Amino acid sequence: MAMNGQPGCPAVAPIDHVYGTLGIVGAKTTQEYSETSQLKNEIEGVGSFTFFAPSNDAWDLLDPEIRSSLLSNVNIELLNALHYHMLDRRMLTKDLKNGMSLISMFNKQPLQINHYTNGIVTVNCARIIHGNQIATNGVVHVIDRVVTAVGNTIGDFIDAEDDLSSLRAATIASDLMERLGKPGQYTLFAPTDEAFEKLPRDVLERIMSDKKAAEALVKYHILDTAQCSEAIMGGAVHDTLEGSPLQIGCDGDSLTVNGKKLVNRKDIVTSNGVIHLIDEVLIPDSAKQVLELAGSQQTTFTDLMAQMGLAASLKPDSEFTLLAPLNDAFSEETMRMDQRLLKLILQNHIIKQKFVLNNLYNGQVLETLGGKTLRVFVYRTAVCIENSCMLRGSKEGRNGAIHNFKEIIKPAEKSFFDILSLDRRFSIFLDLIQHADLKELLSASGAWTLVIPTNDAFKDLSSSDIEFLKSNKLALQNLLLYHLAPGVFIGGGFEPGVTNIVKSLQGKNLMFKLLNDSISINGVPSKEKDLMATNGVIHVVDKLMFPADGAIGDEKLLGILNKIIKYITIRFDRGFKFQEIPLTKYFTKTITTKIVSERIG
């Protein structure tokens, strides 16, 4: 640097002792107080010191009463305060490790060091703003506040603070007071009594009377690292002792927790961490009842649950799983339904056990409160129950779990054959099924995906064309079984934007594609919602399916198919013959044994 009053090139002044260095770095007030308190001789003399020197602004920020008390007894109080800012050896910032507890020169009282990954170093939460100023007998680090000696633990502070009586009760009830009295590096976001008073009385009483819920509540306010406010630069996520994350950030001079300005007093330093007082109680999902887990997108579901008396039936000592549709899932038509039917719909969205996401597996059957069974389907990118797939945001609470769904879940009640029989749109396909001897296959239990063409798919065929199709059973079976595939593949279960290959029972592949919530099969759109059957799922199309790489060896059959299949060119191969498809393994035979007792004698 250029030396004052000296012409020429920049030069470097020789280093000075600690006392002189205080003046060089601009810590004039600390330097003045060092002289007033008789510390000057010590830090000018022989030795090796580290001085965490409060800046001039730091002294101005100190409570006037505390500052006045120090200055009224400079030889004892002020000297002790300055000694508390000192170590009896030189330590550069690189030597100050996170979580260190260093012995100060005042009565061997500890100084708590935190060295954060962003490079910030704090001493009792005071930030080093100008570090590593080397002196002949040590080093000076300028800090942004005056630090005071700490002896109490977090547990001691909770026990002594009048405004933390509710937190104290919860901490004692959850057996955590002892832990907060032991050595460690914690951050406690401590709700005041006023914060607890904001909670509904029934919620507070329920949590306080439940040891596990109280423990979860308290642990959700504790981090296992000391996070001083000066080290928090932006929204950082930290795991709590409860296991769920908290997002800690800053908004101007204010600390934020989960995006809210909740902190009304920060950086209360203890021997085992730091405390920030907050004006709102943070309730983790693990302390909530299952219905309390619902968010703003499930208010229609929760409101209806209350109106139908179902909310009251979810007892705290029982476990449930809620399959909660989003608000948009409830159409005006649904809301106008008979109340008894609407209640049954809701009951079929309540499972009588707790199933978190990781407990669900493909083929699982769940029993609802309404007495129906629901099937679970697990795909590469989705978990679905019957016709509806889960959205992100599943939560686990004290007595249950909640999963979010885009649509109302509809339990299946009819088989493929029943659905075809009751819907005249499928009468031609059903007639062909029966002539191909496939009725039993579509009636039996199982897990299938069926692509059904409506009668419109056959509108260009004459009655004689239909009769010709029926006359060749082997060919007809091959044509129809290309529409059936093992496994239940609902629309929402397909991976979006890519071709999903599903092997049909006939042997050739069906090509499913999901785009903008609509599916197509072999390029043919399915314009209707999935129809769930007890033995699988139906996708409705208006074209007969045929594999793009398939062939026909019969010219008349080719001519008939060309009338209705125009989205591909069917290859003619005179030597091609349909192969028989074994079906017996797909039927379940029931053998009844009759026991006849004979009389003896």
VEXDREN-2710 file (C-alpha; in Angstrom, 1 decimal):
% VEXDREN-2710
k/r/px/py/pz
1/MET/0.0/0.0/0.0
2/ALA/1.1/3.6/-0.4
3/MET/2.5/5.0/2.8
4/ASN/1.1/8.3/4.1
5/GLY/3.4/11.3/3.3
6/GLN/5.9/9.1/1.5
7/PRO/6.4/9.8/-2.3
8/GLY/7.2/7.0/-4.8
9/CYS/5.9/3.5/-5.3
10/PRO/3.6/1.7/-2.9
11/ALA/5.3/0.1/0.0
12/VAL/4.4/-2.2/2.9
13/ALA/4.7/-1.0/6.5
14/PRO/6.2/-3.3/9.1
15/ILE/3.8/-5.2/11.3
16/ASP/3.1/-4.0/14.8
17/HIS/2.1/-5.6/18.1
18/VAL/-1.5/-6.4/18.8
19/TYR/-2.2/-3.1/20.4
20/GLY/-0.9/-1.2/17.4
21/THR/-2.6/-3.5/15.0
22/LEU/-6.0/-2.6/16.5
23/GLY/-5.4/0.9/15.3
24/ILE/-4.2/-0.2/11.9
25/VAL/-7.4/-2.2/11.3
26/GLY/-9.7/0.7/12.5
27/ALA/-10.8/-0.9/15.8
28/LYS/-10.2/2.4/17.6
29/THR/-12.8/1.9/20.3
30/THR/-11.3/-1.5/21.2
31/GLN/-7.9/0.0/21.2
32/GLU/-9.0/2.8/23.4
33/TYR/-10.7/0.4/25.9
34/SER/-7.5/-1.7/25.9
35/GLU/-5.6/1.3/27.2
36/THR/-8.3/2.4/29.7
37/SER/-8.5/-1.1/31.2
38/GLN/-4.7/-1.5/31.5
39/LEU/-4.7/-4.3/28.8
40/LYS/-2.4/-2.2/26.6
41/ASN/0.8/-3.3/28.4
42/GLU/-0.1/-7.0/28.0
43/ILE/-0.9/-6.9/24.3
44/GLU/2.2/-4.7/23.5
45/GLY/4.5/-7.1/25.3
46/VAL/5.8/-10.6/24.9
47/GLY/3.4/-13.4/24.1
48/SER/1.2/-14.8/21.4
49/PHE/-2.4/-13.7/21.3
50/THR/-5.5/-13.9/19.2
51/PHE/-7.8/-10.9/19.6
52/PHE/-11.4/-11.1/18.4
53/ALA/-11.7/-7.3/18.3
54/PRO/-15.2/-5.7/18.2
55/SER/-15.5/-3.1/15.5
56/ASN/-16.4/0.5/16.4
57/ASP/-20.0/-0.2/15.1
58/ALA/-20.1/-3.3/17.3
59/TRP/-19.6/-1.3/20.4
60/ASP/-22.3/1.2/19.3
61/LEU/-24.7/-1.7/18.9
62/LEU/-24.1/-3.0/22.5
63/ASP/-26.9/-2.4/24.9
64/PRO/-26.2/1.1/26.5
65/GLU/-26.7/-0.2/30.0
66/ILE/-24.2/-3.1/29.5
67/ARG/-21.7/-0.7/28.0
68/SER/-22.1/1.8/30.8
69/SER/-21.6/-1.0/33.4
70/LEU/-18.4/-2.0/31.7
71/LEU/-17.0/1.5/31.6
72/SER/-18.0/2.1/35.2
73/ASN/-15.5/-0.5/36.3
74/VAL/-12.8/-0.6/33.7
75/ASN/-10.1/-2.4/35.7
76/ILE/-12.3/-5.4/36.3
77/GLU/-15.5/-5.6/34.2
78/LEU/-14.1/-4.0/31.0
79/LEU/-10.8/-5.9/31.4
80/ASN/-12.7/-9.2/31.9
81/ALA/-14.9/-8.5/28.8
82/LEU/-11.8/-7.8/26.7
83/HIS/-10.0/-10.9/27.9
84/TYR/-13.1/-12.9/26.9
85/HIS/-12.4/-11.8/23.3
86/MET/-8.8/-13.2/23.5
87/LEU/-6.9/-16.5/23.2
88/ASP/-3.4/-17.1/24.6
89/ARG/-2.1/-18.3/21.2
90/ARG/-2.2/-17.2/17.6
91/MET/-5.0/-18.8/15.5
92/LEU/-5.7/-17.8/11.9
93/THR/-9.1/-18.3/10.4
94/LYS/-7.9/-21.5/8.8
95/ASP/-7.2/-22.8/12.3
96/LEU/-10.7/-22.1/13.4
97/LYS/-12.6/-25.3/12.8
98/ASN/-16.4/-25.6/12.8
99/GLY/-17.7/-26.7/16.2
100/MET/-14.5/-25.8/18.1
101/SER/-14.9/-24.6/21.7
102/LEU/-11.8/-22.5/22.6
103/ILE/-10.7/-21.4/26.0
104/SER/-10.7/-17.7/26.4
105/MET/-8.4/-15.6/28.6
106/PHE/-11.2/-14.7/30.9
107/ASN/-11.6/-17.3/33.6
108/LYS/-11.2/-20.1/31.0
109/GLN/-14.7/-19.4/29.7
110/PRO/-15.3/-21.0/26.3
111/LEU/-15.7/-19.3/22.9
112/GLN/-17.9/-21.2/20.4
113/ILE/-16.4/-21.3/16.9
114/ASN/-18.3/-22.0/13.7
115/HIS/-16.6/-22.2/10.3
116/TYR/-19.2/-22.6/7.6
117/THR/-18.9/-24.1/4.2
118/ASN/-19.5/-20.6/2.6
119/GLY/-16.3/-19.4/4.3
120/ILE/-18.0/-17.4/7.1
121/VAL/-16.4/-17.7/10.5
122/THR/-18.2/-16.8/13.7
123/VAL/-17.2/-16.5/17.3
124/ASN/-20.3/-16.9/19.6
125/CYS/-22.2/-16.0/16.4
126/ALA/-20.3/-12.7/15.9
127/ARG/-19.0/-12.7/12.4
128/ILE/-15.3/-12.1/11.6
129/ILE/-15.5/-9.3/9.1
130/HIS/-11.8/-8.5/8.8
131/GLY/-9.6/-11.5/9.6
132/ASN/-6.0/-12.6/9.8
133/GLN/-4.4/-9.2/10.7
134/ILE/-0.9/-10.4/11.7
135/ALA/0.8/-8.8/14.6
136/THR/4.3/-9.4/16.0
137/ASN/2.8/-11.1/19.0
138/GLY/-0.4/-12.6/17.6
139/VAL/-3.2/-11.9/15.2
140/VAL/-6.3/-9.6/15.2
141/HIS/-9.7/-10.6/13.8
142/VAL/-12.3/-7.8/13.7
143/ILE/-15.8/-9.0/14.6
144/ASP/-19.2/-7.4/14.1
145/ARG/-20.5/-7.5/17.7
146/VAL/-19.4/-7.6/21.3
147/VAL/-19.6/-11.2/22.6
148/THR/-20.5/-12.1/26.2
149/ALA/-19.5/-15.2/28.2
150/VAL/-21.8/-18.2/27.9
151/GLY/-22.2/-20.9/30.5
152/ASN/-25.7/-22.2/30.1
153/THR/-26.8/-24.9/27.8
154/ILE/-29.9/-24.8/25.6
155/GLY/-31.7/-26.9/28.2
156/ASP/-30.7/-24.4/30.9
157/PHE/-32.1/-21.5/28.8
158/ILE/-35.4/-23.3/28.2
159/ASP/-35.7/-24.1/31.9
160/ALA/-35.0/-20.5/33.0
161/GLU/-36.8/-18.4/30.4
162/ASP/-40.3/-17.3/31.6
163/ASP/-41.6/-16.9/28.1
164/LEU/-40.8/-20.5/27.1
165/SER/-43.0/-22.4/29.6
166/SER/-45.0/-24.2/26.9
167/LEU/-41.9/-25.3/25.1
168/ARG/-40.4/-26.4/28.4
169/ALA/-43.5/-28.5/29.1
170/ALA/-43.3/-30.1/25.6
171/THR/-39.6/-30.7/26.0
172/ILE/-40.0/-32.4/29.4
173/ALA/-43.0/-34.4/28.1
174/SER/-40.9/-35.8/25.2
175/ASP/-37.8/-36.5/27.4
176/LEU/-35.6/-34.2/25.4
177/MET/-34.5/-31.8/28.2
178/GLU/-31.6/-34.0/29.2
179/ARG/-30.3/-34.2/25.6
180/LEU/-30.4/-30.4/25.3
181/GLY/-28.3/-30.1/28.4
182/LYS/-25.5/-32.2/27.0
183/PRO/-22.5/-31.0/24.9
184/GLY/-23.2/-30.6/21.2
185/GLN/-23.8/-28.2/18.4
186/TYR/-27.5/-27.5/18.0
187/THR/-29.8/-24.8/16.7
188/LEU/-33.2/-24.4/18.4
189/PHE/-36.0/-22.3/16.9
190/ALA/-37.8/-21.8/20.2
191/PRO/-41.5/-20.9/20.0
192/THR/-42.6/-18.5/22.7
193/ASP/-45.6/-19.0/24.8
194/GLU/-47.4/-16.5/22.6
195/ALA/-46.7/-18.7/19.6
196/PHE/-48.2/-21.7/21.4
197/GLU/-51.3/-19.7/22.2
198/LYS/-52.0/-19.2/18.5
199/LEU/-52.6/-23.0/18.1
200/PRO/-56.2/-24.3/18.4
201/ARG/-56.6/-25.6/22.0
202/ASP/-57.7/-29.1/20.9
203/VAL/-54.6/-29.4/18.6
204/LEU/-52.3/-28.3/21.4
205/GLU/-53.9/-30.6/24.0
206/ARG/-53.7/-33.6/21.6
207/ILE/-50.0/-33.1/20.8
208/MET/-49.1/-32.5/24.5
209/SER/-50.9/-35.6/25.6
210/ASP/-49.2/-37.8/23.0
211/LYS/-45.5/-38.4/23.8
212/LYS/-44.5/-39.3/20.3
213/ALA/-46.3/-36.3/18.8
214/ALA/-44.7/-34.0/21.4
215/GLU/-41.3/-35.5/20.7
216/ALA/-41.8/-35.0/16.9
217/LEU/-42.9/-31.4/17.5
218/VAL/-39.9/-30.4/19.7
219/LYS/-37.4/-32.2/17.4
220/TYR/-38.7/-30.4/14.4
221/HIS/-37.5/-27.2/15.9
222/ILE/-33.9/-28.5/16.4
223/LEU/-31.0/-28.7/14.0
224/ASP/-28.0/-30.8/14.8
225/THR/-25.7/-27.9/13.7
226/ALA/-25.2/-24.4/15.1
227/GLN/-26.6/-22.0/12.6
228/CYS/-25.8/-18.4/13.5
229/SER/-27.8/-15.7/11.7
230/GLU/-24.6/-14.1/10.2
231/ALA/-23.8/-17.4/8.3
232/ILE/-27.2/-17.7/6.6
233/MET/-26.9/-16.1/3.2
234/GLY/-30.0/-17.5/1.4
235/GLY/-32.5/-20.3/1.5
236/ALA/-30.6/-23.3/2.7
237/VAL/-32.3/-26.6/3.7
238/HIS/-31.3/-28.3/6.9
239/ASP/-32.5/-31.6/8.4
240/THR/-34.1/-31.4/11.8
241/LEU/-33.7/-34.0/14.6
242/GLU/-37.3/-35.0/13.7
243/GLY/-36.0/-36.0/10.2
244/SER/-37.9/-33.5/8.1
245/PRO/-36.1/-30.5/6.5
246/LEU/-36.4/-26.8/7.4
247/GLN/-35.6/-24.1/4.9
248/ILE/-33.6/-21.3/6.7
249/GLY/-33.1/-18.0/4.8
250/CYS/-32.9/-14.3/5.3
251/ASP/-35.0/-11.4/4.1
252/GLY/-33.0/-8.2/4.8
253/ASP/-32.1/-8.2/8.4
254/SER/-34.7/-10.8/9.3
255/LEU/-34.3/-14.6/9.4
256/THR/-36.9/-16.7/7.7
257/VAL/-38.0/-20.2/8.4
258/ASN/-39.8/-22.1/5.6
259/GLY/-40.1/-18.7/3.8
260/LYS/-41.8/-16.9/6.7
261/LYS/-40.4/-14.1/8.9
262/LEU/-40.9/-15.8/12.3
263/VAL/-37.7/-14.9/14.2
264/ASN/-38.1/-12.1/16.7
265/ARG/-34.8/-12.6/18.6
266/LYS/-31.8/-14.3/17.2
267/ASP/-28.4/-15.6/18.1
268/ILE/-28.8/-16.5/21.8
269/VAL/-25.5/-18.3/22.2
270/THR/-25.2/-21.2/24.7
271/SER/-22.4/-23.7/25.4
272/ASN/-24.0/-26.3/23.1
273/GLY/-25.5/-24.2/20.3
274/VAL/-27.6/-21.2/19.4
275/ILE/-31.2/-20.3/20.0
276/HIS/-33.5/-18.2/17.8
277/LEU/-36.9/-17.2/19.3
278/ILE/-39.8/-17.5/16.9
279/ASP/-43.4/-16.4/17.1
280/GLU/-45.1/-19.4/15.4
281/VAL/-45.1/-23.1/16.3
282/LEU/-43.8/-25.3/13.5
283/ILE/-45.8/-28.5/13.4
284/PRO/-44.2/-31.4/11.4
285/ASP/-46.3/-33.9/9.5
286/SER/-45.3/-36.6/12.0
287/ALA/-47.2/-34.8/14.7
288/LYS/-50.4/-34.2/12.7
289/GLN/-53.5/-36.2/12.4
290/VAL/-54.0/-37.7/9.0
291/LEU/-56.7/-35.2/7.9
292/GLU/-54.5/-32.3/8.9
293/LEU/-52.0/-33.4/6.3
294/ALA/-54.3/-32.2/3.5
295/GLY/-53.2/-29.1/1.7
296/SER/-55.0/-26.2/0.0
297/GLN/-55.5/-28.4/-3.1
298/GLN/-57.6/-30.9/-1.2
299/THR/-60.0/-28.6/0.6
300/THR/-63.1/-29.9/-1.2
301/PHE/-62.2/-33.4/-0.1
302/THR/-61.6/-32.4/3.5
303/ASP/-64.8/-30.2/3.6
304/LEU/-66.9/-33.1/2.3
305/MET/-65.3/-35.4/4.8
306/ALA/-66.4/-33.1/7.6
307/GLN/-69.9/-32.6/6.2
308/MET/-70.5/-36.3/5.8
309/GLY/-69.3/-37.0/9.4
310/LEU/-66.3/-39.0/8.2
311/ALA/-63.7/-36.7/9.7
312/ALA/-64.9/-37.5/13.2
313/SER/-64.7/-41.2/12.5
314/LEU/-60.9/-41.0/11.9
315/LYS/-60.0/-41.7/15.5
316/PRO/-56.5/-40.6/16.7
317/ASP/-55.8/-44.1/18.1
318/SER/-56.5/-45.8/14.7
319/GLU/-54.5/-45.6/11.5
320/PHE/-55.8/-44.7/8.0
321/THR/-54.7/-43.8/4.5
322/LEU/-56.5/-41.0/2.7
323/LEU/-56.5/-41.1/-1.1
324/ALA/-57.3/-37.4/-1.6
325/PRO/-58.4/-36.2/-5.0
326/LEU/-57.5/-32.6/-5.9
327/ASN/-60.3/-30.0/-5.8
328/ASP/-60.7/-30.0/-9.6
329/ALA/-61.5/-33.7/-9.5
330/PHE/-64.9/-32.9/-8.0
331/SER/-67.1/-31.9/-10.9
332/GLU/-70.5/-30.1/-10.5
333/GLU/-72.2/-33.3/-11.4
334/THR/-70.3/-35.1/-8.5
335/MET/-71.2/-32.4/-6.0
336/ARG/-74.9/-32.7/-7.0
337/MET/-75.0/-36.4/-6.3
338/ASP/-77.3/-38.0/-3.6
339/GLN/-75.6/-37.5/-0.3
340/ARG/-75.5/-41.2/0.5
341/LEU/-73.8/-42.0/-2.8
342/LEU/-71.3/-39.1/-2.3
343/LYS/-70.5/-40.5/1.2
344/LEU/-69.8/-43.9/-0.3
345/ILE/-67.4/-42.3/-2.8
346/LEU/-65.6/-40.7/0.0
347/GLN/-65.5/-43.9/2.1
348/ASN/-63.8/-45.6/-0.9
349/HIS/-61.0/-43.0/-0.6
350/ILE/-60.2/-44.1/3.0
351/ILE/-58.1/-47.2/3.6
352/LYS/-58.4/-48.8/7.1
353/GLN/-54.6/-49.1/7.6
354/LYS/-51.6/-46.8/7.1
355/PHE/-49.8/-47.3/3.8
356/VAL/-46.9/-44.9/3.1
357/LEU/-45.7/-44.7/-0.5
358/ASN/-42.8/-47.2/0.1
359/ASN/-45.3/-49.8/1.4
360/LEU/-47.2/-49.9/-1.9
361/TYR/-46.4/-52.6/-4.5
362/ASN/-47.8/-53.8/-7.8
363/GLY/-50.8/-56.1/-7.5
364/GLN/-51.5/-55.0/-3.9
365/VAL/-55.2/-55.0/-2.9
366/LEU/-56.4/-52.4/-0.4
367/GLU/-59.7/-52.5/1.5
368/THR/-61.6/-49.3/1.8
369/LEU/-63.8/-48.0/4.6
370/GLY/-66.7/-48.5/2.2
371/GLY/-66.1/-52.2/1.9
372/LYS/-64.7/-52.1/-1.6
373/THR/-61.2/-53.3/-2.8
374/LEU/-58.8/-51.2/-4.7
375/ARG/-55.8/-52.4/-6.7
376/VAL/-52.3/-50.9/-6.7
377/PHE/-50.4/-50.6/-10.0
378/VAL/-46.7/-49.6/-9.9
379/TYR/-45.1/-48.3/-13.1
380/ARG/-41.7/-46.9/-14.0
381/THR/-42.8/-43.3/-13.5
382/ALA/-46.1/-43.6/-11.6
383/VAL/-47.9/-45.3/-8.8
384/CYS/-51.6/-45.7/-9.5
385/ILE/-54.7/-47.0/-7.6
386/GLU/-57.4/-48.2/-10.0
387/ASN/-58.0/-45.5/-12.6
388/SER/-56.1/-42.6/-10.9
389/CYS/-52.4/-42.0/-10.4
390/MET/-50.7/-40.3/-7.5
391/LEU/-49.3/-36.8/-7.7
392/ARG/-46.3/-35.6/-5.8
393/GLY/-46.8/-34.6/-2.2
394/SER/-47.5/-37.8/-0.3
395/LYS/-47.3/-37.3/3.5
396/GLU/-47.1/-39.4/6.6
397/GLY/-48.7/-38.3/9.8
398/ARG/-49.1/-39.5/13.4
399/ASN/-52.0/-41.8/12.6
400/GLY/-51.9/-42.2/8.9
401/ALA/-50.8/-41.2/5.4
402/ILE/-52.3/-39.1/2.7
403/HIS/-51.7/-39.4/-1.1
404/ASN/-52.8/-36.9/-3.7
405/PHE/-54.7/-38.0/-6.8
406/LYS/-55.7/-36.1/-9.9
407/GLU/-59.0/-38.0/-10.3
408/ILE/-61.7/-39.5/-8.1
409/ILE/-60.9/-43.2/-7.7
410/LYS/-63.6/-45.6/-9.0
411/PRO/-63.5/-49.2/-7.8
412/ALA/-64.0/-51.8/-10.5
413/GLU/-67.2/-53.9/-10.2
414/LYS/-67.6/-55.6/-13.6
415/SER/-65.5/-57.9/-15.7
416/PHE/-64.5/-57.2/-19.3
417/PHE/-67.3/-59.4/-20.6
418/ASP/-69.9/-57.7/-18.4
419/ILE/-68.8/-54.2/-19.6
420/LEU/-69.0/-55.3/-23.3
421/SER/-72.4/-56.9/-22.7
422/LEU/-73.9/-53.8/-21.2
423/ASP/-72.6/-51.3/-23.7
424/ARG/-74.1/-51.5/-27.2
425/ARG/-71.2/-49.6/-28.7
426/PHE/-69.1/-52.8/-28.4
427/SER/-71.7/-55.2/-29.7
428/ILE/-69.8/-56.2/-32.9
429/PHE/-66.5/-56.8/-31.0
430/LEU/-68.4/-58.8/-28.4
431/ASP/-70.1/-60.9/-31.1
432/LEU/-66.6/-61.7/-32.6
433/ILE/-65.3/-62.5/-29.1
434/GLN/-68.0/-65.1/-28.6
435/HIS/-67.5/-66.7/-32.0
436/ALA/-63.8/-66.9/-31.3
437/ASP/-64.5/-68.8/-28.0
438/LEU/-62.9/-66.0/-26.0
439/LYS/-65.8/-65.2/-23.7
440/GLU/-64.4/-67.3/-20.8
441/LEU/-61.1/-65.4/-21.1
442/LEU/-62.8/-62.0/-20.8
443/SER/-64.9/-63.2/-17.9
444/ALA/-62.2/-64.9/-15.8
445/SER/-60.3/-63.2/-13.1
446/GLY/-56.9/-61.8/-14.1
447/ALA/-54.9/-58.7/-14.8
448/TRP/-55.2/-57.6/-18.4
449/THR/-55.2/-54.6/-20.7
450/LEU/-57.8/-54.7/-23.4
451/VAL/-58.1/-52.4/-26.4
452/ILE/-61.7/-52.4/-27.6
453/PRO/-62.8/-51.0/-30.9
454/THR/-66.3/-49.5/-31.0
455/ASN/-68.8/-50.5/-33.6
456/ASP/-67.6/-47.5/-35.7
457/ALA/-64.4/-49.4/-36.4
458/PHE/-66.5/-51.9/-38.4
459/LYS/-68.9/-49.5/-40.2
460/ASP/-67.4/-50.1/-43.6
461/LEU/-67.9/-53.8/-43.5
462/SER/-70.9/-55.6/-44.9
463/SER/-72.7/-58.4/-43.0
464/SER/-71.1/-60.9/-45.3
465/ASP/-67.7/-59.5/-44.3
466/ILE/-68.5/-59.9/-40.7
467/GLU/-69.7/-63.5/-41.3
468/PHE/-66.4/-64.3/-43.1
469/LEU/-64.4/-63.0/-40.1
470/LYS/-66.5/-65.4/-37.9
471/SER/-65.9/-68.3/-40.2
472/ASN/-62.2/-68.5/-39.6
473/LYS/-61.8/-69.1/-35.9
474/LEU/-58.0/-69.3/-35.9
475/ALA/-57.6/-66.0/-37.8
476/LEU/-60.3/-64.3/-35.7
477/GLN/-58.6/-65.4/-32.5
478/ASN/-55.3/-63.9/-33.7
479/LEU/-56.9/-60.7/-34.7
480/LEU/-58.8/-60.3/-31.4
481/LEU/-56.0/-61.4/-29.1
482/TYR/-53.8/-58.7/-30.5
483/HIS/-56.1/-56.4/-28.6
484/LEU/-55.4/-58.1/-25.3
485/ALA/-52.1/-57.9/-23.3
486/PRO/-51.1/-59.4/-19.9
487/GLY/-50.8/-56.8/-17.2
488/VAL/-52.8/-53.7/-16.3
489/PHE/-51.6/-50.6/-18.1
490/ILE/-53.7/-47.6/-17.3
491/GLY/-53.3/-44.4/-19.2
492/GLY/-51.6/-42.4/-16.4
493/GLY/-49.1/-45.2/-15.9
494/PHE/-47.4/-44.8/-19.3
495/GLU/-44.1/-42.9/-19.4
496/PRO/-45.0/-39.6/-21.2
497/GLY/-43.5/-38.6/-24.5
498/VAL/-42.0/-42.0/-25.4
499/THR/-43.3/-45.1/-27.0
500/ASN/-44.3/-47.7/-24.4
501/ILE/-44.1/-51.2/-25.8
502/VAL/-46.6/-53.8/-24.5
503/LYS/-46.6/-57.3/-25.8
504/SER/-50.0/-58.6/-26.8
505/LEU/-51.3/-62.1/-26.1
506/GLN/-51.1/-62.7/-29.9
507/GLY/-47.3/-62.1/-29.7
508/LYS/-46.9/-58.8/-31.5
509/ASN/-46.3/-55.5/-29.7
510/LEU/-48.8/-52.8/-29.0
511/MET/-47.3/-49.3/-29.1
512/PHE/-48.8/-46.9/-26.4
513/LYS/-47.9/-43.3/-26.3
514/LEU/-48.9/-40.7/-23.6
515/LEU/-48.9/-37.1/-24.7
516/ASN/-50.7/-34.2/-22.9
517/ASP/-52.7/-36.6/-20.8
518/SER/-54.0/-38.4/-23.9
519/ILE/-53.0/-41.8/-25.1
520/SER/-52.7/-43.4/-28.5
521/ILE/-52.3/-47.0/-29.4
522/ASN/-50.4/-47.7/-32.7
523/GLY/-51.0/-44.1/-33.5
524/VAL/-54.8/-44.4/-33.0
525/PRO/-56.0/-42.0/-30.3
526/SER/-58.1/-43.3/-27.4
527/LYS/-60.5/-40.5/-26.7
528/GLU/-62.2/-41.9/-23.6
529/LYS/-61.1/-42.3/-20.1
530/ASP/-59.9/-45.7/-18.9
531/LEU/-62.7/-48.2/-18.1
532/MET/-61.6/-50.2/-15.1
533/ALA/-62.8/-53.8/-14.9
534/THR/-62.3/-56.4/-12.2
535/ASN/-59.9/-58.2/-14.5
536/GLY/-58.0/-55.2/-16.0
537/VAL/-58.4/-52.0/-17.9
538/ILE/-60.1/-51.1/-21.2
539/HIS/-58.9/-48.5/-23.7
540/VAL/-61.5/-47.6/-26.2
541/VAL/-60.6/-46.8/-29.8
542/ASP/-62.5/-46.4/-33.1
543/LYS/-60.2/-48.6/-35.2
544/LEU/-59.4/-52.3/-35.3
545/MET/-55.8/-52.8/-34.2
546/PHE/-53.3/-54.6/-36.4
547/PRO/-49.5/-54.8/-36.0
548/ALA/-47.5/-52.7/-38.4
549/ASP/-45.1/-55.6/-38.9
550/GLY/-47.9/-58.2/-39.3
551/ALA/-48.9/-60.0/-42.5
552/ILE/-51.9/-61.7/-44.0
553/GLY/-51.8/-64.8/-46.2
554/ASP/-55.4/-64.8/-47.3
555/GLU/-56.4/-62.4/-50.1
556/LYS/-60.1/-62.2/-49.1
557/LEU/-59.2/-61.5/-45.5
558/LEU/-56.7/-58.9/-46.6
559/GLY/-59.4/-57.2/-48.7
560/ILE/-61.8/-57.1/-45.7
561/LEU/-59.2/-55.7/-43.3
562/ASN/-58.1/-53.0/-45.9
563/LYS/-61.7/-51.7/-45.8
564/ILE/-61.3/-50.7/-42.1
565/ILE/-57.6/-50.4/-41.4
566/LYS/-56.2/-47.5/-43.3
567/TYR/-53.7/-46.1/-40.8
568/ILE/-51.1/-48.7/-41.9
569/THR/-50.4/-50.8/-45.1
570/ILE/-51.0/-54.5/-44.3
571/ARG/-48.4/-56.7/-45.9
572/PHE/-49.6/-59.7/-48.0
573/ASP/-47.6/-62.9/-47.7
574/ARG/-49.1/-65.8/-49.5
575/GLY/-47.1/-68.3/-47.3
576/PHE/-48.2/-66.7/-44.0
577/LYS/-50.4/-68.8/-41.8
578/PHE/-51.9/-67.9/-38.4
579/GLN/-50.6/-69.9/-35.5
580/GLU/-52.7/-71.4/-32.7
581/ILE/-52.4/-69.5/-29.4
582/PRO/-52.5/-71.7/-26.3
583/LEU/-55.0/-70.2/-23.9
584/THR/-55.6/-73.0/-21.3
585/LYS/-53.0/-71.6/-18.9
586/TYR/-55.0/-68.4/-18.5
587/PHE/-58.1/-70.2/-17.2
588/THR/-58.5/-71.1/-13.5
589/LYS/-60.3/-74.4/-13.0
590/THR/-62.1/-75.1/-9.7
591/ILE/-62.2/-78.7/-8.5
592/THR/-64.8/-79.4/-5.9
593/THR/-64.3/-82.5/-3.8
594/LYS/-67.4/-84.1/-2.2
595/ILE/-66.9/-86.2/0.9
596/VAL/-69.4/-89.0/1.3
597/SER/-69.4/-90.7/4.6
598/GLU/-70.3/-94.4/4.8
599/ARG/-72.1/-96.0/7.7
600/ILE/-70.3/-99.0/9.1
601/GLY/-72.3/-101.9/10.4
END
